[in-house]
């Protein structure tokens, strides 16, 4: 039973990110551990550890529990390498209680996101 529940959660998580990934046809499946920080104007810095599930040079897609909204600015930091990239939320996908977020990088290209 324990393995079944774990497999189901993984499938739901992947399904949410995959659904959003359909809108980014060049995005490739990756598994890059990152720290995501919300860069809210009010100075509130919300952070979480997650995985970039799909990436391309200009976009990253990851699951998030942060209250991220369209056009919000975020910073992604790869773990443990510490490479960073800032970007803007361009899409949010909800599926079965999960949320996937797509971010477009402010600097344009971000090669470390496509490395597996």
LUMGU-418936 format. One record per atom (N, C-alpha, C): residue in one letter; x, y, z. Coordinates in steps of 0.001 Angstrom, whole numbers, plus 524288, in hexadecimal, padded with zeros to 5 digits. Layout:
<pabas>
aXYZ/...
</pabas>
This chain:
<pabas>
x8032A7FB5A80000/x800008000080000/x8035B804ED80000/x807818050E8032B/x80ADD809AB80378/x80D3F80B037FE3C/x80F04807217FB4C/x81141808247F62E/x80D2680A2A7F267/x808778083F7F2C5/x8043E809F07EF5D/x8030C80FB87F030/x802C38116F7F512/x801AE816ED7F636/x8060481A667F43F/x80AE0818BA7F504/x80F5D81BB97F346/x80F5681C2A7ED54/x80E31817EB7EAA6/x80E06817F47E4FB/x809B281B837E2FB/x8053781B6F7E59E/x800D981EB97E40A/x80232824797E49C/x8049D825F17E8F6/x8061582B627E9C3/x809F582D1E7E5A4/x80DD0829CC7E469/x811A382B1B7E072/x80EFD82BD57DB2D/x80B4F828867D9DB/x80886828F67D4ED/x8055782E027D4B6/x802D082F777D900/x7FFC9834507D92F/x80369838FC7D88A/x807D9838F27DB59/x80B9283D3A7DAEA/x80D8483DC27D557/x80F32839657D2F9/x81135839907CDB0/x80CFB83B467C9E5/x80827839727CAB4/x803E783AD07C741/x802F6840B07C746/x80337843297CBC7/x80260848CA7CC34/x8069E84BC17C92C/x80B8184A677CA07/x80FC984CF77C74B/x80F9F84BB17C17A/x80E59846DC7C02C/x80E00845577BAA9/x809B0848557B7DE/x80540849177BA79/x8010184C087B80E/x802C4851897B6B0/x80582854107BA3C/x807788594C7B923/x80BBD859157B4FC/x80EF0855067B52B/x8132A8546E7B168/x811588540A7ABC3/x80C85852707AAEC/x80A728521A7A593/x80A66857607A2DC/x80A2985B9A7A5DB/x80A12860D77A395/x80F96862D87A25D/x8138485FB07A3AF/x818F98610C7A2C7/x81B8585C7879FEA/x81A9B85C1079ACC/x81C2685761797DE/x822008563B797D4/x8254C85A14798C0/x82AFB85922798CD/x82CEE8576879E2B/x82986857977A217/x82B268561F7A765/x82C39850467A7B0/x8307C84EF17AA65/x8320E849827AB13/x83157847FB7B0C5/x830368430D7B19D/x82FBE841147B6F5/x83519841357B98A/x83559843AC7BE1D/x83A22843FD7C137/x838A58432E7C6E8/x83C6D842667CA3F/x83B7B842077CFE8/x83FDF845117D289/x83F1E84A297D322/x8432484D837D55C/x8412684FB07DA8C/x843AA84E437DEE4/x842058506E7E3F4/x843488563E7E431/x83F738594E7E5E7/x8401785EFE7E644/x83D8D861187EB38/x83F3C865B57ECBB/x83C8D868E87F09F/x839E086D307ED85/x834CF86DD17EE43/x831E3871F27EBAC/x830B8876247EFB4/x831E687B037EE5B/x830D787F697F1D0/x82D4E883407EF02/x828FB8849C7F178/x825798889A7EF68/x827EE88DEA7F08A/x8284D891327EC86/x82AAE8965E7ED14/x8266F89A897ED23/x8231E89A4B7F103/x81EB989DEE7F16B/x820928A36D7F2A2/x81DE78A73C7F06C/x81F578ACB57F11D/x81F0C8AE707F6CE/x81BA48AC267F9CF/x81AF08ADB57FF43/x81F7B8ABF9802B5/x8233E8A92D80074/x827B88A7788037F/x827088A229805FB/x8227189FD780594/x8218489AA0807BA/x82436896AD80431/x8278E8937D8066E/x82A7488F9380370/x828A588A1E80503/x82556887D8801DB/x8238388287802CA/x8270A87ED07FFC1/x8289387A708023B/x82C1B876B17FFBF/x82A0F8712880051/x82B8F86DDC7FC8E/x82A84868487FD07/x82E6C865397F9C2/x82F418606E7FB62/x8326E85CC77F863/x82EC8859B17F4DA/x8303A859227EFE0/x82D158562A7EC2C/x830AA8542C7E7DC/x82E67852197E3BC/x8315C8501C7DF42/x82F6F852AE7DA4F/x8330C854577D6FB/x8318A855DC7D1B5/x8304F850BB7CEF0/x82B85850377CD08/x829BD84B637CA85/x82A8E84B867C49F/x829DF8502C7C253/x82AA6850E67BCC0/x82D93856037BBFB/x8312D856087B83A/x8341985ACB7B75C/x835B985B6A7B1BD/x836A7860357B053/x83913861A07AB65/x83C45866807AC8C/x83F088687B7A8D2/x842A686CCB7A9D4/x83FFF871B77ABED/x83B14872897AAA9/x838668774D7AC4F/x83427876727B05E/x832CF871887B193/x82E7E870607B523/x82FDE86BDD7B8D0/x82D6686BE07BD5B/x82DAE8677A7C100/x82833866787C30B/x826E48617A7C3C3/x821CF85FED7C5E2/x822D185CA87CABC/x8204285E167CEFD/x820FF85B637D3ED/x81BEE85B4D7D6F5/x81B7C857A57DAA5/x81706857677DE29/x8180C85B1D7E2AB/x813F485DA17E495/x814B4861697E8C6/x8100D861847EC77/x8113F862857F162/x80D298637B7F544/x80D088693F7F6BF/x8109D86C5D7F492/x810AA871FB7F5AD/x80BF28749B7F321/x80A1D878E67F550/x805B287BB27F2FB/x8077C87F197EE6A/x809C387CA87EA67/x80BC287F847E5E1/x8074D880CD7E225/x807AC8856C7DFD4/x803B0887417DC37/x80636888F17D71C/x802FD889667D31B/x804CA88B2B7CDFF/x807AC890607CE8A/x80C05890E17CBEE/x80F3B8959F7CBAF/x8126D8969A7D0A1/x81283892DE7D43D/x815A18936F7D8FA/x81B52892037D7CD/x81EF0894AE7DA53/x82481893C57D983/x8268688FD27DD80/x829D988C3E7DB9B/x82C158882A7DEEF/x831E0887767DDB0/x8349A8850F7E15C/x83A07883797E089/x83A5287D9A7E143/x83CE787AF67DDA1/x83DF6875677DE0B/x843C3874BE7DF1B/x84507871827E2EF/x84A7B870647E435/x84B3B86A7F7E42D/x84EC8868A87E0DB/x84FB3863047E090/x8526A861307E583/x8510385C787E728/x8532885A387EBED/x85649855657EA59/x85B05854B67EBDC/x85E26857E37EF66/x861B585BCB7EC94/x8619185C007E767/x8654185F397E472/x864D68650D7E591/x86027866EC7E6C1/x85F6D86C6E7E7FA/x85EF486FF57E341/x85E2C86DC07DEA0/x85D56871097DA01/x857E3873647DA66/x857578785F7D91E/x8524B87AFB7D9B7/x8505287D237D48A/x84B3B87DE07D462/x848A18805F7CFF7/x843AE882EC7D209/x8429A887957D027/x83DC188A357D196/x83A1088A1C7CCF6/x8350288A277CE37/x8312A889F47CA13/x82BD988BCB7CBE8/x8282288B697C85B/x822CB88D2A7C942/x81F11888A67C83F/x81B35888047CBA7/x81740883F67CAF1/x81400885567C61C/x813D3881A27C26A/x810D5882807BD9D/x80C2A87ED97BD28/x80BEB87AD37C07B/x8077C877347C050/x80732874267C56D/x8025F872C87C6D8/x8016486F907CB75/x7FD5686B747C9EB/x7FE528667D7CB5D/x7FAC48622E7CA13/x7F95185F697CF1A/x7F44385EE87D02B/x7F25D85C107D4B9/x7F03F856CF7D2F0/x7F16D852AE7D602/x7EF7784D807D4B3/x7EF5D84A337D9A4/x7EAC7848767DB2D/x7EA06844FD7DFA4/x7ECF3846E87E47F/x7EC3E84BDC7E5BB/x7EE7D84E107EA75/x7F43884F907EA0B/x7F69884EE17E59A/x7FC0C8504B7E4BB/x7FC49855147E12D/x800C3857BF7E14B/x8016485C5E7DDFA/x806B985C327DB63/x806C585CB47D638/x80BA085D297D345/x80C18862D37D17F/x810E9864B97D17D/x811F686A2C7D027/x815FE86A4C7CBC5/x8151B86DA07C7E9/x818F486E837C3C2/x81B36873F17C479/x820608744E7C43E/x8232F879337C4E2/x8266187A467BFFA/x8261C87F057BE11/x82975880B87B9B6/x82E07883BC7BC09/x832C98823C7BA91/x8376C884A97BCC2/x8382088A3D7BAD7/x8397188DAF7BE5D/x83A2D8933B7BD26/x83EF38941A7B9B6/x84303890F17BA74/x847E3891A27B792/x847AF88F407B221/x8434C88CD77B0BD/x842F688A217ABBC/x8446D884727AC74/x84926883007AAED/x84AE787D8C7AB39/x84CE287C217B0AA/x84BA4877667B23F/x84D88875507B73B/x84EFB86F9A7B642/x853CE86EAF7B496/x85583869867B2E4/x8555D8655A7B729/x85629866D07BC1E/x85668862C27C02A/x8513985FFB7C106/x84CF58624E7BF50/x847D385FD47C001/x8470685B3D7BC46/x849BD85B337B7F0/x84911856F07B429/x84CF08528E7B50B/x8508F853337B8B5/x8545A84F1D7B9CD/x851FE84B347BD9F/x852A88463F7BC80/x8508F842397BFF4/x854D383F887C2F2/
</pabas>
